[in-house]
């Protein structure tokens, strides 16, 4: 059997057990790309183990960057694509999903600092032709911290197979807002928290209304260009990832009725838009994370909005709210870790940091179960290796 066929067989068969591949498992950054005393992969064997053995049943590739005063580590594992079996490109672009929300929140908070957007003003007062009176009490802050009570819009697809068949559909954000606000509220504004994309879809439209500019240009002008994030962009209607990228694969039912992996790298992400369509690299997201936590993106009291959890409970679980404006918080290894995860079909990503910036993490995992109810196992192992267990 050829090497390429072996790779395909290892991951396309349902129920395959993860194990070492024929490829190098975790390639550390060469010493000339990181401080000499911190560059060696062997300084974090737990991280090397977390991304070893790819491709597997859970993921086909993983890219990791750890930074901060507690040490630097760079690693990559897996394959660029299953057809050729070439090693994963550590500088590749990927779909970062809901990490987009951090950029959207940052732009909204910058506009608040300029007095152009009032966090305590109703969203309807900015978009009266779109937000109905039944949601007249929802404030901008509630959109951003997921306490608005607006349900998700309806989408034609209910399964991954249906979504794949519909992957080139163009979703208009205004139509999504109309679909969502035509329904009854899930709860009164400010009473509970329910993490959904719709609040950030509306925020993207608010940004366009108060600036008279497109959401995409505002993100580029305010964040991407000032920070030199040259490999980060918002794709709009283009379904392809521009430039270097490792292919994403998703487990689903195939045309012959079997279950296996399908290449989902080409997929229009207009359903995510200001809530989830950004494309980036681990290097760019690390630079963004450092700048954000150092107060160079959002400044002063408004930055604290990103580290303030609303004092409500989760709509589904009843647990304390875990999402602030743009970020989420989880206790790992005995300390608070702030950041944001994201998922698009075939791709999972995350940015994370301790509040003091002493331990930062960015990863991209080409997961085969993206958007699943449980966290991808490879991604979970990376997070635990960096910060410890909950």
C-alpha positions as CSV (number, residue, x, y, z in Angstrom):
1,X,0.0,0.0,0.0
2,X,1.4,3.5,-0.8
3,X,2.1,6.0,1.9
4,X,-0.7,8.3,0.7
5,X,-3.2,5.4,0.7
6,X,-2.0,4.4,4.2
7,X,-2.8,7.9,5.4
8,X,-6.2,7.9,3.9
9,X,-7.1,4.5,5.2
10,X,-6.0,5.5,8.7
11,X,-8.4,8.4,8.9
12,X,-11.3,7.6,6.6
13,X,-12.4,4.4,8.2
14,X,-15.1,5.0,10.9
15,X,-13.9,4.2,14.4
16,X,-10.2,4.4,13.6
17,X,-8.0,4.4,16.7
18,X,-5.6,7.4,16.9
19,X,-2.0,6.4,16.6
20,X,1.4,7.5,15.2
21,X,1.5,8.3,11.5
22,X,4.3,7.8,9.1
23,X,5.0,11.5,9.3
24,X,7.1,13.4,11.9
25,X,4.8,13.9,14.8
26,X,5.6,17.4,16.2
27,X,8.0,19.7,14.5
28,X,9.4,22.3,16.8
29,X,10.3,25.8,15.6
30,X,14.0,26.0,14.7
31,X,16.1,27.8,17.2
32,X,16.6,30.8,15.0
33,X,12.9,31.6,15.2
34,X,12.5,31.8,18.9
35,X,14.8,32.8,21.9
36,X,17.6,30.3,22.0
37,X,16.9,29.4,25.6
38,X,13.3,28.7,25.0
39,X,13.2,27.2,21.5
40,X,13.7,23.5,22.1
41,X,10.6,21.3,21.7
42,X,11.8,19.1,24.5
43,X,11.1,21.9,27.1
44,X,7.4,20.9,26.9
45,X,7.0,17.2,26.3
46,X,3.3,17.4,27.3
47,X,2.6,19.8,24.4
48,X,4.6,17.6,22.0
49,X,2.6,14.6,23.1
50,X,-0.7,16.6,22.8
51,X,-0.2,17.0,19.0
52,X,1.7,13.8,18.2
53,X,0.3,11.1,16.1
54,X,-1.6,13.2,13.5
55,X,-3.4,12.6,11.3
56,X,-5.8,10.7,13.6
57,X,-9.5,10.1,13.9
58,X,-9.8,13.5,15.7
59,X,-7.6,15.8,13.5
60,X,-5.4,15.9,10.5
61,X,-3.1,18.8,11.5
62,X,-2.3,21.0,14.5
63,X,-0.4,24.3,14.8
64,X,0.6,25.7,18.2
65,X,2.3,28.8,19.6
66,X,2.8,29.3,23.3
67,X,4.3,32.6,24.5
68,X,4.8,34.8,27.5
69,X,7.2,35.1,30.5
70,X,6.7,31.4,31.4
71,X,8.3,30.2,28.2
72,X,7.9,30.0,24.4
73,X,7.1,26.9,22.4
74,X,6.2,26.4,18.7
75,X,5.0,23.1,17.2
76,X,3.2,21.6,14.3
77,X,1.9,18.2,13.5
78,X,0.0,16.3,10.8
79,X,-0.4,16.8,7.1
80,X,-1.1,19.6,4.7
81,X,-3.6,17.4,2.9
82,X,-4.5,13.7,2.9
83,X,-3.9,13.2,-0.8
84,X,-0.2,14.0,-0.8
85,X,0.6,13.5,2.9
86,X,3.0,16.5,3.0
87,X,3.8,17.8,6.5
88,X,1.5,20.5,7.8
89,X,2.6,24.0,7.0
90,X,3.2,25.8,10.4
91,X,2.6,29.2,8.7
92,X,-0.6,28.3,7.1
93,X,-3.8,30.3,7.2
94,X,-6.9,28.8,8.7
95,X,-10.5,29.6,9.5
96,X,-10.6,30.9,13.1
97,X,-14.4,30.9,13.5
98,X,-15.7,32.7,16.6
99,X,-12.3,34.2,17.3
100,X,-13.8,36.8,15.0
101,X,-15.9,37.9,17.9
102,X,-12.9,39.3,19.7
103,X,-12.1,41.5,16.7
104,X,-15.7,42.6,16.4
105,X,-15.9,43.4,20.1
106,X,-12.7,45.4,20.0
107,X,-13.9,47.6,17.1
108,X,-17.2,48.2,18.9
109,X,-15.3,49.2,22.1
110,X,-13.1,51.5,20.1
111,X,-16.2,53.2,18.7
112,X,-17.6,53.4,22.3
113,X,-14.4,55.1,23.4
114,X,-14.9,57.6,20.5
115,X,-18.5,58.3,21.6
116,X,-19.9,56.9,18.4
117,X,-21.4,53.8,20.0
118,X,-23.1,53.8,23.4
119,X,-23.0,50.4,25.2
120,X,-26.1,51.3,27.2
121,X,-28.2,52.5,24.3
122,X,-30.7,50.2,22.6
123,X,-29.7,48.5,19.4
124,X,-33.1,49.5,18.0
125,X,-32.2,53.2,18.3
126,X,-29.3,52.6,15.8
127,X,-31.2,50.2,13.5
128,X,-34.9,51.1,13.9
129,X,-35.8,49.7,10.5
130,X,-34.4,46.3,11.4
131,X,-34.8,45.7,15.1
132,X,-38.5,45.4,16.0
133,X,-40.1,47.0,19.0
134,X,-40.3,43.6,20.7
135,X,-36.5,43.8,21.1
136,X,-36.5,47.5,21.8
137,X,-34.9,47.0,25.3
138,X,-31.8,45.2,24.1
139,X,-28.7,47.3,24.6
140,X,-25.4,47.2,22.7
141,X,-23.7,45.8,25.7
142,X,-26.2,42.9,25.9
143,X,-25.5,42.1,22.3
144,X,-21.8,41.9,23.0
145,X,-22.1,39.8,26.2
146,X,-24.8,37.4,25.0
147,X,-27.5,38.5,27.5
148,X,-29.8,39.9,24.8
149,X,-32.3,37.1,24.6
150,X,-32.6,37.1,20.8
151,X,-32.8,33.5,19.5
152,X,-30.7,32.1,16.6
153,X,-32.0,32.6,13.1
154,X,-33.3,29.7,11.1
155,X,-31.0,28.0,8.6
156,X,-32.0,25.5,5.9
157,X,-29.5,22.9,7.1
158,X,-29.9,20.8,10.2
159,X,-27.1,18.2,9.6
160,X,-23.5,18.5,8.5
161,X,-24.4,16.7,5.3
162,X,-27.1,19.3,4.5
163,X,-24.8,22.1,5.4
164,X,-22.1,20.8,3.1
165,X,-24.6,20.6,0.2
166,X,-25.6,24.2,1.0
167,X,-22.0,25.4,1.5
168,X,-22.0,28.0,-1.3
169,X,-25.2,29.8,-0.1
170,X,-24.8,33.5,0.5
171,X,-26.4,34.5,3.8
172,X,-27.4,38.2,4.2
173,X,-26.9,39.5,7.7
174,X,-30.1,41.5,7.6
175,X,-32.1,38.5,6.6
176,X,-30.5,36.6,9.5
177,X,-31.5,39.3,11.9
178,X,-35.1,39.4,10.6
179,X,-35.3,35.7,11.0
180,X,-34.1,35.8,14.6
181,X,-36.2,38.8,15.7
182,X,-39.4,37.4,14.2
183,X,-39.4,34.9,17.0
184,X,-40.2,35.4,20.7
185,X,-37.4,36.3,23.1
186,X,-35.7,33.5,24.9
187,X,-35.6,35.6,28.0
188,X,-35.8,39.3,29.0
189,X,-32.7,41.3,28.1
190,X,-30.1,41.1,30.8
191,X,-31.6,38.2,32.7
192,X,-29.7,35.2,31.4
193,X,-26.8,34.5,29.1
194,X,-27.0,32.4,25.9
195,X,-24.0,32.2,23.6
196,X,-25.1,32.7,20.0
197,X,-23.8,34.4,16.9
198,X,-26.8,36.7,16.4
199,X,-25.6,39.4,18.8
200,X,-22.4,39.8,16.9
201,X,-24.2,39.8,13.5
202,X,-26.2,42.8,14.7
203,X,-23.0,44.4,16.1
204,X,-21.4,44.1,12.7
205,X,-24.4,46.0,11.3
206,X,-24.1,48.6,14.1
207,X,-20.5,49.2,13.2
208,X,-21.5,49.8,9.6
209,X,-24.3,52.2,10.6
210,X,-22.3,54.4,12.9
211,X,-19.2,54.6,10.7
212,X,-20.8,54.7,7.3
213,X,-18.2,52.1,6.3
214,X,-18.2,48.3,5.8
215,X,-17.5,46.1,8.8
216,X,-14.5,44.5,6.9
217,X,-12.8,47.9,6.3
218,X,-13.3,49.0,9.8
219,X,-11.6,45.8,11.2
220,X,-8.8,46.2,8.7
221,X,-8.3,50.0,9.4
222,X,-8.5,49.7,13.2
223,X,-6.8,46.4,13.9
224,X,-5.3,44.5,11.1
225,X,-3.2,47.3,9.5
226,X,-2.1,49.0,12.8
227,X,-0.9,45.6,14.2
228,X,0.7,44.4,11.0
229,X,-1.6,41.3,10.7
230,X,-0.8,40.8,7.1
231,X,-2.0,37.2,6.9
232,X,-5.4,38.0,8.5
233,X,-8.5,38.9,6.5
234,X,-12.2,38.7,6.3
235,X,-13.2,36.6,3.2
236,X,-16.6,38.0,2.4
237,X,-18.3,35.8,-0.2
238,X,-15.1,34.1,-1.3
239,X,-15.4,30.4,-0.3
240,X,-11.6,29.7,-0.6
241,X,-8.8,30.3,1.8
242,X,-6.3,32.6,0.1
243,X,-2.7,31.5,0.1
244,X,-1.0,28.8,2.1
245,X,-3.4,26.7,4.1
246,X,-3.7,23.1,5.4
247,X,-6.8,21.3,4.2
248,X,-9.7,20.9,6.6
249,X,-11.7,17.6,6.7
250,X,-15.0,16.8,8.3
251,X,-16.5,13.4,9.3
252,X,-19.8,12.9,7.5
253,X,-21.9,10.5,5.5
254,X,-20.4,10.1,2.0
255,X,-22.1,9.7,-1.3
256,X,-21.8,5.9,-1.1
257,X,-23.5,5.8,2.2
258,X,-20.4,5.2,4.3
259,X,-19.1,7.5,7.0
260,X,-15.7,9.1,6.4
261,X,-13.8,12.3,5.8
262,X,-14.7,14.9,3.2
263,X,-12.4,17.9,2.3
264,X,-14.3,21.0,3.5
265,X,-11.6,23.6,2.9
266,X,-13.7,25.4,0.3
267,X,-16.8,26.7,2.1
268,X,-18.5,30.1,2.0
269,X,-18.7,31.4,5.6
270,X,-21.2,34.2,5.2
271,X,-23.4,32.7,7.9
272,X,-20.7,33.6,10.4
273,X,-19.7,37.1,9.1
274,X,-18.9,39.4,12.0
275,X,-19.4,36.5,14.4
276,X,-17.2,33.9,12.8
277,X,-15.7,34.3,9.3
278,X,-12.1,35.6,10.0
279,X,-9.1,33.8,8.4
280,X,-5.7,34.1,10.1
281,X,-2.5,32.4,11.2
282,X,-1.1,31.4,14.6
283,X,1.6,34.1,14.3
284,X,-1.0,36.9,13.6
285,X,-3.3,35.7,16.3
286,X,-0.5,35.6,18.8
287,X,0.4,39.2,17.9
288,X,-3.2,40.2,18.3
289,X,-3.6,38.5,21.6
290,X,-0.5,40.1,23.1
291,X,-1.6,43.6,21.9
292,X,-5.1,43.1,23.2
293,X,-4.1,41.9,26.7
294,X,-1.5,44.7,26.9
295,X,-4.1,47.3,26.3
296,X,-2.9,48.4,22.8
297,X,-6.2,47.5,21.0
298,X,-8.8,48.6,23.5
299,X,-7.7,51.0,26.2
300,X,-8.6,52.1,29.7
301,X,-11.9,51.2,31.4
302,X,-13.4,49.8,28.2
303,X,-10.8,47.1,28.2
304,X,-12.1,45.9,31.5
305,X,-15.5,45.3,29.8
306,X,-13.7,42.3,28.1
307,X,-12.7,40.9,31.5
308,X,-16.0,41.4,33.2
309,X,-18.6,38.6,33.3
310,X,-22.2,39.5,33.7
311,X,-23.8,38.4,36.9
312,X,-26.4,36.1,35.4
313,X,-26.6,32.4,34.8
314,X,-26.4,30.4,31.5
315,X,-29.7,29.9,29.7
316,X,-29.1,26.2,29.2
317,X,-27.0,25.0,32.1
318,X,-27.9,27.4,34.9
319,X,-24.2,27.8,35.7
320,X,-22.6,31.3,36.2
321,X,-22.1,33.2,33.0
322,X,-18.7,32.4,31.3
323,X,-18.7,35.0,28.5
324,X,-17.8,38.7,28.7
325,X,-17.6,41.1,25.8
326,X,-15.6,39.3,23.2
327,X,-13.9,36.8,25.5
328,X,-14.8,33.9,27.8
329,X,-13.2,32.8,31.0
330,X,-12.3,29.3,32.3
331,X,-10.4,28.3,35.4
332,X,-7.6,26.0,34.4
333,X,-4.7,24.8,36.6
334,X,-5.9,27.0,39.4
335,X,-6.0,30.3,37.6
336,X,-8.3,32.3,35.3
337,X,-7.6,31.9,31.6
338,X,-9.3,34.3,29.2
339,X,-9.7,33.8,25.5
340,X,-11.9,32.6,22.7
341,X,-12.3,29.4,20.8
342,X,-13.7,29.1,17.3
343,X,-15.0,26.4,15.0
344,X,-15.8,26.2,11.3
345,X,-16.2,22.9,9.5
346,X,-12.8,21.2,9.4
347,X,-11.1,23.8,11.6
348,X,-10.9,24.6,15.3
349,X,-8.9,27.6,16.7
350,X,-8.3,29.4,19.9
351,X,-6.5,32.4,21.5
352,X,-6.0,32.4,25.3
353,X,-4.0,34.1,28.0
354,X,-3.7,34.6,31.7
355,X,-4.9,38.1,32.5
356,X,-1.3,39.2,33.2
357,X,-0.1,37.8,29.8
358,X,2.5,35.5,31.3
359,X,1.1,32.5,29.5
360,X,-0.4,32.9,26.0
361,X,-1.7,30.2,23.7
362,X,-2.8,30.2,20.0
363,X,-3.7,27.0,18.2
364,X,-5.3,25.8,15.0
365,X,-6.5,22.2,14.9
366,X,-7.8,20.8,11.6
367,X,-10.4,18.8,13.5
368,X,-12.6,16.2,11.9
369,X,-15.4,16.9,14.4
370,X,-15.5,20.7,14.3
371,X,-18.7,22.2,15.7
372,X,-19.3,19.0,17.7
373,X,-21.0,19.3,21.1
374,X,-17.8,18.3,22.9
375,X,-14.4,19.9,22.5
376,X,-12.1,18.3,20.0
377,X,-9.8,15.9,21.9
378,X,-6.5,17.3,20.3
379,X,-7.6,20.9,21.1
380,X,-8.5,19.9,24.7
381,X,-5.1,18.1,25.2
382,X,-3.3,21.3,24.0
383,X,-5.2,23.5,26.4
384,X,-4.5,21.1,29.3
385,X,-0.8,20.8,28.4
386,X,-0.5,24.6,28.5
387,X,-2.7,25.6,31.5
388,X,-3.6,22.4,33.4
389,X,-7.0,20.8,34.0
390,X,-10.1,22.6,35.2
